[in-house]
């Protein structure tokens, strides 16, 4: 068969597949993609990554054992593998329960009668606005009382590895909760609180310190940890100084100090809430920048 005949045959097969493609097939592909994405996200954000490495090692060892025809050890490995699903369910019971609870919360809230006519972006922006208001109130009070605080706002870069260093909270970010977390002499007040969407994911988290030696000596460990976190991710970090009560916000390794509660609110809205008009402006700015570089 000539190349032309092979190409014609392949083209006809493609047309046949496209002709028989149904809406159900499209939904099927989307569902599989969502499941794969969720699994990858789950592995990245939890201890599942270590389990995944262990499974790979298990498979490699089993392959070697099978190649060497080690019957006793092969029987032992097959016995373990046959009950692998049960073992995984037992090991990851808390994570599975948390995932199902999250799906339940988001599912019912999205189909609420009060949310009809609103886009998912509008609903999320409302939640973020409420969260920002609550945190700014708490930060203002902590600043007045000179209570140290370190609050990390997760953005595009997932902070699962940072969350694992602290204590899981998974509760709505309210003024009272933030104030309780950073109240002096409580077990979690020395670490950082990580905010994911509108919830406190964890508290008492350990952040990486910046390696920038040119920083002012006035900046303590909290500020250096905030800068280090912003250097390694796109997270936005809010710091309240325990000595002076000064409010600071950190992003991309740069720190702004001496903010008022109103200024902090405006900054957090600019960082965390992106509207369609802002997205368009950002796209136009990028295009103009690229065009200027090419000239």
LOBA-208411 format. One record per residue: residue number from 0; x, y, z of N, C-alpha, C, O in turn. Coordinates in steps of 0.05 Angstrom, whole numbers. Example, Ala and Ser with C-alpha at 12.3 -4.5 7.8 and 13.67 -1.06 7.14 Angstrom:
BEGIN
{0,{264,-114,156},{246,-90,156},{264,-66,156},{285,-66,169}} {1,{257,-45,142},{273,-21,143},{258,1,157},{268,23,161}} 
! end
This chain:
BEGIN
{0,{17,-24,0},{0,0,0},{18,25,0},{37,27,16}} {1,{11,44,-18},{27,68,-20},{21,87,3},{2,83,18}} {2,{38,107,5},{35,127,27},{9,142,23},{-5,148,43}} {3,{1,147,-2},{-24,162,-7},{-48,145,2},{-66,156,14}} {4,{-47,119,-4},{-69,102,5},{-71,100,35},{-93,100,47}} {5,{-48,99,49},{-47,98,78},{-59,124,89},{-74,124,108}} {6,{-51,146,78},{-61,172,87},{-91,174,83},{-105,184,101}} {7,{-100,165,60},{-129,166,54},{-145,149,74},{-166,156,84}} {8,{-133,125,80},{-146,107,99},{-147,119,127},{-168,117,141}} {9,{-125,131,135},{-124,144,161},{-144,167,163},{-157,171,183}} {10,{-146,183,141},{-164,206,141},{-193,196,143},{-209,209,156}} {11,{-199,175,129},{-226,164,130},{-233,154,158},{-256,157,167}} {12,{-213,141,171},{-218,132,199},{-223,156,217},{-240,154,235}} {13,{-208,177,214},{-212,201,230},{-240,213,226},{-253,220,245}} {14,{-248,214,200},{-275,224,194},{-296,206,207},{-317,216,216}} {15,{-291,180,206},{-310,161,218},{-313,166,248},{-335,164,259}} {16,{-290,170,262},{-291,175,291},{-305,201,297},{-322,202,315}} {17,{-299,223,281},{-312,248,285},{-343,246,280},{-359,258,295}} {18,{-350,231,259},{-378,228,253},{-394,213,274},{-417,219,279}} {19,{-381,195,288},{-394,179,309},{-392,191,337},{-401,180,356}} {20,{-378,215,338},{-373,228,365},{-399,239,376},{-413,254,362}} {21,{-406,233,400},{-430,242,413},{-424,261,436},{-402,263,445}} {22,{-445,275,445},{-442,292,468},{-434,277,493},{-419,286,509}} {23,{-445,252,494},{-438,235,517},{-408,229,517},{-396,226,539}} {24,{-396,226,494},{-368,220,492},{-352,244,502},{-332,241,516}} {25,{-361,268,495},{-347,293,504},{-349,295,535},{-329,301,548}} {26,{-373,289,546},{-376,290,575},{-359,269,588},{-348,273,610}} {27,{-357,246,575},{-341,224,586},{-311,233,588},{-298,228,608}} {28,{-301,245,567},{-274,254,566},{-269,276,588},{-249,275,602}} {29,{-288,294,590},{-285,315,611},{-285,304,639},{-270,312,656}} {30,{-302,283,643},{-303,271,670},{-277,257,676},{-267,259,699}} {31,{-266,242,657},{-240,229,661},{-218,249,666},{-201,245,684}} {32,{-218,271,651},{-198,292,655},{-200,304,683},{-180,309,696}} {33,{-225,308,692},{-229,319,719},{-219,300,741},{-207,309,760}} {34,{-225,275,737},{-216,254,757},{-186,253,758},{-174,253,780}} {35,{-173,253,734},{-143,253,734},{-132,278,747},{-113,276,762}} {36,{-144,301,740},{-134,326,752},{-137,325,783},{-119,334,797}} {37,{-160,315,792},{-165,314,821},{-145,295,835},{-135,301,857}} {38,{-139,273,822},{-120,254,834},{-92,266,835},{-79,264,856}} {39,{-84,279,814},{-57,292,813},{-56,314,835},{-36,316,849}} {40,{-77,330,837},{-78,351,857},{-77,339,885},{-63,349,903}} {41,{-91,317,889},{-92,304,915},{-64,293,922},{-55,296,945}} {42,{-50,282,903},{-23,271,907},{-4,294,914},{13,290,932}} {43,{-6,316,900},{12,339,905},{8,351,932},{28,360,945}} {44,{-16,352,942},{-22,367,966},{-22,351,992},{-24,362,1014}} {45,{-20,325,990},{-21,308,1014},{3,289,1015},{20,290,997}} {46,{3,273,1035},{24,253,1038},{22,231,1017},{39,213,1017}} {47,{2,233,999},{-1,212,978},{23,211,960},{29,190,948}} {48,{38,233,957},{62,233,941},{82,212,951},{96,199,935}} {49,{85,210,978},{103,190,989},{92,162,984},{108,144,979}} {50,{66,159,986},{54,133,981},{59,125,951},{64,102,945}} {51,{56,144,934},{60,139,905},{88,130,900},{92,111,884}} {52,{108,142,913},{136,133,910},{139,104,921},{153,88,909}} {53,{125,99,943},{126,72,954},{114,51,936},{125,29,933}} {54,{92,58,922},{79,39,903},{98,34,880},{100,11,871}} {55,{111,55,870},{130,51,848},{153,32,856},{161,14,841}} {56,{164,36,880},{185,19,890},{175,-10,893},{189,-29,887}} {57,{150,-12,903},{138,-39,906},{136,-53,879},{142,-77,878}} {58,{128,-39,858},{126,-51,832},{153,-59,821},{155,-80,809}} {59,{173,-42,825},{200,-49,816},{210,-74,829},{221,-92,816}} {60,{207,-75,856},{217,-98,871},{202,-123,862},{214,-145,860}} {61,{175,-121,858},{160,-144,850},{168,-154,822},{169,-178,817}} {62,{175,-135,804},{184,-143,778},{211,-158,779},{215,-178,765}} {63,{229,-149,797},{254,-163,800},{250,-191,812},{262,-210,803}} {64,{232,-192,832},{227,-218,845},{215,-238,825},{222,-261,824}} {65,{196,-228,808},{184,-245,788},{204,-255,767},{204,-278,759}} {66,{222,-236,760},{243,-244,740},{261,-265,751},{271,-282,736}} {67,{267,-264,777},{285,-284,790},{270,-309,799},{282,-328,809}} {68,{243,-309,794},{227,-333,801},{229,-340,830},{233,-364,837}} {69,{227,-320,848},{228,-324,877},{199,-329,886},{184,-310,892}} {70,{191,-355,888},{163,-362,892},{152,-353,919},{130,-343,920}} {71,{166,-357,940},{156,-351,967},{151,-321,969},{130,-312,979}} {72,{171,-305,961},{168,-276,962},{146,-266,943},{132,-247,950}} {73,{144,-278,920},{124,-271,901},{96,-276,912},{78,-259,909}} {74,{92,-298,927},{67,-304,940},{60,-282,960},{37,-274,962}} {75,{80,-274,976},{76,-253,996},{68,-227,983},{49,-214,992}} {76,{81,-219,962},{75,-194,948},{47,-195,935},{33,-176,936}} {77,{40,-218,924},{13,-221,912},{-9,-219,933},{-30,-207,928}} {78,{-4,-229,956},{-23,-228,978},{-28,-199,987},{-50,-190,992}} {79,{-6,-184,988},{-8,-156,996},{-22,-140,974},{-40,-124,980}} {80,{-15,-145,948},{-27,-130,926},{-57,-135,924},{-72,-117,916}} {81,{-66,-160,930},{-94,-166,928},{-111,-150,947},{-135,-147,942}} {82,{-100,-141,969},{-114,-125,989},{-106,-96,989},{-110,-81,1008}} {83,{-93,-87,967},{-82,-60,966},{-104,-39,968},{-100,-19,982}} {84,{-127,-44,955},{-149,-24,956},{-158,-20,985},{-163,3,993}} {85,{-161,-41,1000},{-170,-39,1028},{-149,-24,1044},{-156,-7,1061}} {86,{-124,-30,1040},{-102,-15,1054},{-103,15,1048},{-100,31,1067}} {87,{-107,22,1023},{-108,50,1015},{-131,64,1028},{-128,87,1037}} {88,{-154,51,1029},{-178,64,1042},{-173,68,1071},{-180,89,1082}} {89,{-161,49,1085},{-155,52,1113},{-135,75,1118},{-139,91,1136}} {90,{-114,75,1102},{-93,95,1106},{-103,123,1101},{-97,142,1115}} {91,{-120,126,1080},{-129,153,1072},{-158,159,1080},{-171,175,1066}} {92,{-167,147,1101},{-195,152,1110},{-199,182,1116},{-220,192,1107}} {93,{-182,196,1131},{-186,224,1136},{-187,241,1111},{-204,259,1108}} {94,{-169,236,1092},{-168,251,1067},{-193,246,1050},{-203,265,1038}} {95,{-202,221,1049},{-226,215,1033},{-250,228,1045},{-267,239,1031}} {96,{-252,227,1072},{-275,241,1085},{-275,271,1080},{-296,283,1075}} {97,{-251,283,1081},{-248,311,1077},{-256,318,1048},{-269,338,1043}} {98,{-248,302,1029},{-254,307,1001},{-284,306,996},{-296,323,982}} {99,{-298,286,1007},{-326,283,1004},{-341,306,1017},{-361,315,1006}} {100,{-332,314,1041},{-345,337,1054},{-342,362,1038},{-361,378,1036}} {101,{-319,366,1025},{-314,390,1008},{-333,390,984},{-344,411,977}} {102,{-336,366,972},{-354,364,949},{-382,370,957},{-397,384,943}} {103,{-390,360,981},{-417,365,990},{-422,394,996},{-444,405,990}} {104,{-402,407,1009},{-406,436,1015},{-408,452,989},{-426,469,987}} {105,{-391,448,970},{-391,464,946},{-415,458,929},{-426,475,916}} {106,{-424,432,929},{-446,425,912},{-472,438,921},{-486,449,905}} {107,{-478,437,947},{-503,449,957},{-502,479,956},{-523,492,950}} {108,{-479,491,961},{-477,520,961},{-481,531,932},{-492,552,928}} {109,{-470,516,912},{-472,525,885},{-500,524,874},{-507,539,856}} {110,{-517,505,885},{-544,502,875},{-564,516,893},{-588,510,891}} {111,{-555,532,911},{-573,546,929},{-592,565,913},{-583,576,892}} {112,{-617,569,922},{-636,586,908},{-626,615,908},{-634,630,890}} {113,{-610,622,928},{-600,649,929},{-578,655,909},{-571,678,904}} {114,{-567,634,897},{-545,637,879},{-553,635,850},{-536,636,832}} {115,{-579,632,845},{-588,630,817},{-583,656,803},{-589,678,813}} {116,{-571,655,779},{-566,679,763},{-538,690,768},{-530,709,755}} {117,{-523,679,787},{-496,689,793},{-476,669,781},{-479,645,783}} {118,{-455,680,770},{-433,663,760},{-416,653,783},{-417,664,805}} {119,{-401,632,778},{-383,621,799},{-362,641,807},{-354,642,830}} {120,{-354,658,788},{-334,679,794},{-346,699,814},{-333,708,832}} {121,{-371,707,809},{-384,726,826},{-387,715,854},{-382,729,874}} {122,{-395,690,856},{-398,677,882},{-372,675,897},{-371,681,921}} {123,{-350,668,883},{-324,667,896},{-315,694,904},{-303,697,926}} {124,{-319,714,888},{-311,741,895},{-326,751,920},{-314,765,937}} {125,{-351,744,923},{-366,751,947},{-354,738,972},{-351,750,993}} {126,{-347,712,969},{-335,698,991},{-308,710,998},{-302,714,1022}} {127,{-292,717,978},{-266,729,983},{-268,756,996},{-253,763,1014}} {128,{-288,772,987},{-292,798,1000},{-299,795,1029},{-290,810,1046}} {129,{-317,776,1035},{-324,771,1063},{-300,763,1079},{-296,772,1102}} {130,{-284,745,1068},{-260,735,1082},{-240,758,1087},{-229,760,1109}} {131,{-236,775,1067},{-217,797,1069},{-227,817,1091},{-211,826,1107}} {132,{-253,822,1092},{-264,840,1112},{-259,829,1140},{-251,843,1158}} {133,{-264,803,1144},{-261,790,1170},{-231,791,1178},{-225,798,1201}} {134,{-213,785,1160},{-185,785,1167},{-174,813,1173},{-158,816,1191}} {135,{-183,833,1157},{-174,860,1162},{-183,870,1189},{-169,885,1203}} {136,{-207,863,1198},{-217,870,1224},{-199,858,1246},{-191,871,1265}} {137,{-193,832,1242},{-176,818,1262},{-148,830,1262},{-136,834,1284}} {138,{-137,836,1238},{-110,847,1237},{-109,874,1250},{-89,881,1264}} {139,{-129,891,1246},{-130,917,1258},{-130,915,1288},{-117,931,1302}} {140,{-145,896,1299},{-146,893,1328},{-119,882,1339},{-110,892,1360}} {141,{-107,863,1324},{-81,853,1333},{-60,874,1331},{-41,875,1348}} {142,{-62,892,1311},{-43,914,1309},{-45,933,1333},{-25,943,1343}} {143,{-70,938,1340},{-75,956,1363},{-64,944,1389},{-54,958,1406}} {144,{-68,918,1392},{-59,904,1417},{-30,894,1415},{-20,883,1434}} {145,{-17,899,1392},{11,891,1387},{14,860,1391},{31,851,1406}} {146,{-3,846,1377},{-2,817,1376},{10,808,1349},{-1,816,1328}} {147,{31,793,1349},{44,785,1324},{27,765,1309},{13,748,1320}} {148,{28,768,1282},{12,750,1265},{26,747,1238},{40,764,1229}} {149,{22,724,1226},{33,717,1200},{12,701,1184},{7,678,1191}} {150,{1,714,1164},{-21,702,1149},{-13,700,1119},{-7,720,1107}} {151,{-15,675,1109},{-7,670,1081},{-32,665,1065},{-49,648,1072}} {152,{-35,678,1042},{-58,675,1024},{-48,659,999},{-33,670,984}} {153,{-58,635,997},{-51,618,974},{-64,629,948},{-87,638,949}} {154,{-48,629,926},{-59,638,901},{-56,615,880},{-68,594,885}} {155,{-41,619,859},{-39,598,839},{-20,575,848},{-26,552,842}} {156,{1,582,862},{20,562,871},{8,547,896},{3,560,916}} {157,{4,521,893},{-8,506,915},{12,504,938},{36,499,934}} {158,{3,507,962},{20,507,986},{16,482,1003},{17,484,1028}} {159,{10,460,991},{5,435,1006},{28,427,1024},{24,418,1046}} {160,{53,431,1014},{77,423,1030},{79,441,1055},{88,432,1076}} {161,{71,466,1053},{72,485,1075},{49,478,1095},{53,478,1119}} {162,{26,472,1085},{3,465,1101},{9,440,1118},{0,438,1141}} {163,{24,421,1107},{30,397,1121},{48,402,1146},{48,385,1164}} {164,{62,424,1146},{80,430,1169},{64,440,1193},{75,442,1215}} {165,{39,447,1189},{23,458,1211},{1,440,1220},{2,416,1215}} {166,{-19,451,1233},{-42,436,1243},{-66,443,1226},{-73,466,1222}} {167,{-79,423,1216},{-103,427,1198},{-125,440,1214},{-132,432,1236}} {168,{-137,461,1202},{-159,475,1214},{-184,472,1196},{-205,463,1206}} {169,{-182,479,1171},{-204,476,1151},{-230,489,1162},{-250,475,1165}} {170,{-229,515,1167},{-253,529,1177},{-254,556,1163},{-234,567,1154}} {171,{-278,567,1162},{-282,594,1150},{-264,614,1165},{-262,614,1189}} {172,{-252,632,1149},{-234,652,1161},{-251,675,1172},{-262,692,1158}} {173,{-255,675,1198},{-270,696,1212},{-252,712,1230},{-230,704,1237}} {174,{-262,735,1238},{-247,752,1256},{-239,738,1282},{-217,740,1292}} {175,{-259,723,1293},{-254,710,1318},{-234,687,1316},{-217,683,1333}} {176,{-236,672,1294},{-217,650,1290},{-189,659,1287},{-171,648,1299}} {177,{-184,680,1271},{-157,690,1267},{-146,701,1293},{-123,697,1300}} {178,{-163,715,1308},{-154,726,1334},{-147,704,1353},{-128,707,1369}} {179,{-162,682,1353},{-157,659,1370},{-131,645,1363},{-115,638,1380}} {180,{-126,642,1337},{-102,628,1328},{-77,643,1337},{-58,630,1346}} {181,{-77,670,1335},{-53,685,1342},{-53,697,1370},{-36,713,1377}} {182,{-72,688,1386},{-72,698,1414},{-47,688,1428},{-40,664,1426}} {183,{-32,706,1442},{-7,698,1455},{-10,673,1473},{-30,669,1487}} {184,{11,657,1473},{14,633,1490},{-4,610,1481},{-5,589,1495}} {185,{-18,613,1458},{-32,590,1447},{-13,573,1431},{7,584,1421}} {186,{-18,547,1427},{2,530,1414},{8,538,1385},{30,532,1375}} {187,{-10,552,1371},{-7,557,1343},{2,586,1337},{5,593,1313}} {188,{5,603,1357},{9,631,1351},{36,638,1339},{38,659,1326}} {189,{56,621,1342},{82,627,1332},{85,621,1302},{102,633,1289}} {190,{69,603,1291},{71,596,1263},{54,614,1246},{43,634,1254}} {191,{51,605,1221},{35,620,1201},{9,607,1196},{7,582,1198}} {192,{-12,623,1191},{-38,612,1183},{-39,614,1152},{-33,634,1141}} {193,{-48,592,1139},{-50,591,1110},{-79,593,1102},{-96,577,1112}} {194,{-86,613,1086},{-113,617,1076},{-116,606,1048},{-101,614,1030}} {195,{-134,587,1045},{-139,576,1018},{-168,583,1011},{-187,575,1024}} {196,{-171,599,990},{-198,610,983},{-208,627,1006},{-195,646,1014}} {197,{-230,620,1018},{-241,635,1040},{-239,620,1067},{-253,626,1086}} {198,{-221,600,1068},{-219,583,1092},{-191,583,1103},{-172,585,1088}} {199,{-189,579,1129},{-163,575,1141},{-156,546,1138},{-168,529,1151}} {200,{-137,540,1121},{-130,512,1115},{-114,500,1139},{-120,477,1147}} {201,{-95,515,1149},{-79,505,1171},{-67,528,1186},{-66,551,1176}} {202,{-57,523,1211},{-44,543,1227},{-19,531,1240},{-16,506,1241}} {203,{-2,548,1250},{23,538,1261},{42,527,1240},{59,510,1246}} {204,{40,537,1215},{57,527,1194},{84,540,1194},{88,563,1203}} {205,{104,526,1184},{131,535,1183},{137,545,1155},{133,531,1135}} {206,{148,570,1152},{154,582,1127},{184,583,1122},{199,585,1142}} {207,{193,582,1097},{222,585,1092},{231,613,1096},{217,632,1088}} {208,{254,617,1108},{265,644,1112},{279,653,1087},{291,638,1072}} {209,{278,679,1082},{291,691,1059},{322,689,1062},{332,690,1085}} {210,{336,687,1040},{365,687,1041},{377,714,1033},{401,717,1029}} {211,{360,734,1032},{368,761,1025},{381,775,1049},{368,782,1068}} {212,{407,778,1048},{422,790,1070},{422,820,1070},{432,833,1088}} {213,{410,832,1049},{410,861,1047},{386,874,1061},{383,898,1060}} {214,{369,857,1073},{345,868,1086},{352,883,1112},{373,879,1124}} {215,{334,902,1119},{339,918,1143},{339,900,1168},{324,880,1170}} {216,{356,907,1187},{358,892,1212},{333,895,1229},{329,881,1248}} {217,{316,915,1222},{291,919,1237},{271,896,1232},{253,892,1248}} {218,{275,882,1210},{256,861,1203},{263,836,1218},{285,825,1217}} {219,{243,826,1233},{248,802,1250},{242,776,1234},{240,776,1210}} {220,{240,755,1249},{236,728,1237},{210,726,1222},{209,714,1200}} {221,{189,738,1232},{163,737,1218},{165,750,1190},{156,739,1171}} {222,{177,773,1190},{180,788,1164},{198,772,1145},{192,771,1121}} {223,{219,761,1155},{237,746,1137},{224,720,1127},{229,712,1105}} {224,{208,708,1144},{193,684,1135},{172,692,1114},{168,678,1094}} {225,{159,715,1118},{140,725,1098},{153,730,1071},{142,722,1050}} {226,{176,743,1072},{190,749,1047},{200,723,1034},{198,720,1009}} {227,{210,704,1050},{219,679,1039},{196,663,1026},{200,651,1004}} {228,{172,664,1038},{149,650,1026},{141,663,1000},{135,649,981}} {229,{142,690,998},{134,704,974},{155,700,952},{149,703,928}} {230,{180,694,959},{201,690,939},{198,662,926},{205,659,903}} {231,{188,643,941},{186,616,931},{158,609,919},{154,587,909}} {232,{140,628,921},{113,623,909},{101,650,902},{113,671,906}} {233,{76,649,892},{62,674,886},{43,682,909},{25,699,905}} {234,{47,671,932},{30,676,955},{34,705,964},{55,718,960}} {235,{12,716,976},{13,742,988},{12,738,1019},{-4,722,1029}} {236,{29,752,1033},{32,747,1062},{28,773,1077},{39,794,1070}} {237,{12,771,1098},{7,794,1116},{21,790,1142},{19,768,1153}} {238,{35,810,1152},{50,808,1177},{41,830,1196},{39,853,1188}} {239,{37,823,1221},{33,843,1242},{57,840,1261},{62,819,1272}} {240,{71,863,1265},{94,863,1283},{86,861,1312},{69,876,1321}} {241,{98,843,1327},{92,840,1355},{104,863,1371},{93,871,1392}} {242,{126,875,1362},{139,897,1377},{126,924,1372},{122,940,1390}} {243,{119,930,1346},{108,956,1340},{79,956,1331},{66,977,1331}} {244,{68,933,1324},{40,932,1315},{37,941,1286},{15,943,1276}} {245,{60,946,1272},{59,955,1244},{48,932,1226},{56,909,1229}} {246,{30,939,1208},{19,920,1189},{35,921,1163},{39,943,1152}} {247,{43,898,1153},{58,897,1128},{46,876,1110},{32,857,1119}} {248,{50,880,1084},{41,860,1064},{64,854,1045},{79,872,1037}} {249,{68,829,1039},{91,820,1024},{82,805,999},{65,788,1000}} {250,{95,811,976},{89,797,951},{114,798,933},{126,819,930}} {251,{121,775,922},{144,773,904},{170,784,916},{186,796,902}} {252,{173,779,942},{198,787,955},{199,816,963},{218,824,975}} {253,{178,831,958},{177,860,965},{157,864,987},{136,853,988}} {254,{165,881,1006},{149,886,1030},{139,915,1030},{154,934,1025}} {255,{114,919,1037},{102,945,1042},{94,947,1071},{79,931,1081}} {256,{105,967,1085},{100,969,1114},{83,993,1121},{80,1012,1105}} {257,{72,993,1145},{57,1016,1155},{30,1019,1142},{21,1041,1139}} {258,{17,997,1135},{-9,999,1123},{-31,1003,1144},{-29,993,1166}} {259,{-52,1017,1136},{-76,1019,1153},{-94,995,1146},{-89,981,1126}} {260,{-115,992,1161},{-134,970,1156},{-147,974,1128},{-151,954,1114}} {261,{-154,999,1121},{-166,1004,1095},{-147,999,1073},{-154,987,1052}} {262,{-121,1007,1076},{-101,1001,1055},{-96,972,1052},{-93,962,1030}} {263,{-96,957,1074},{-93,928,1073},{-116,915,1058},{-112,897,1041}} {264,{-140,924,1063},{-163,913,1049},{-161,918,1019},{-165,900,1003}} {265,{-154,942,1011},{-151,949,983},{-129,931,970},{-133,921,948}} {266,{-107,928,984},{-85,912,973},{-93,883,969},{-88,871,948}} {267,{-106,871,989},{-115,844,987},{-136,840,965},{-135,819,951}} {268,{-153,859,962},{-173,857,940},{-159,858,913},{-166,843,894}} {269,{-138,875,910},{-123,876,885},{-108,850,879},{-107,842,856}} {270,{-98,838,900},{-82,813,897},{-100,789,892},{-93,772,876}} {271,{-122,787,907},{-137,762,908},{-162,762,891},{-171,741,882}} {272,{-173,785,885},{-198,786,870},{-192,798,842},{-185,821,839}} {273,{-196,781,822},{-190,789,794},{-216,788,778},{-227,766,774}} {274,{-225,811,769},{-249,812,753},{-243,808,724},{-220,807,716}} {275,{-264,806,707},{-260,802,679},{-246,827,666},{-230,824,648}} {276,{-253,851,676},{-241,875,665},{-211,875,671},{-195,884,654}} {277,{-203,867,695},{-175,866,703},{-160,845,686},{-137,850,679}} {278,{-173,823,680},{-161,802,664},{-155,813,636},{-134,808,624}} {279,{-175,827,625},{-171,838,598},{-149,858,597},{-132,859,579}} {280,{-147,876,618},{-126,895,620},{-99,881,622},{-79,890,609}} {281,{-98,859,638},{-73,845,640},{-64,833,614},{-41,833,607}} {282,{-84,823,598},{-77,811,573},{-67,832,553},{-48,828,539}} {283,{-81,855,553},{-72,877,536},{-44,887,543},{-28,891,525}} {284,{-39,889,569},{-13,898,578},{9,878,569},{30,887,561}} {285,{3,852,571},{23,832,562},{28,834,532},{51,832,523}} {286,{7,839,517},{10,841,488},{26,865,480},{44,864,463}} {287,{21,888,494},{36,912,489},{65,909,496},{83,917,482}} {288,{70,895,519},{97,890,528},{113,873,508},{135,879,501}} {289,{100,852,498},{113,834,478},{118,849,452},{139,846,440}} {290,{99,866,444},{102,881,419},{126,901,421},{141,904,402}} {291,{128,913,445},{149,932,449},{177,918,449},{196,929,438}} {292,{178,894,460},{203,879,460},{212,871,432},{235,870,425}} {293,{192,865,415},{198,855,388},{205,878,369},{216,873,347}} {294,{200,903,377},{206,925,359},{236,931,358},{245,949,344}} 
! end
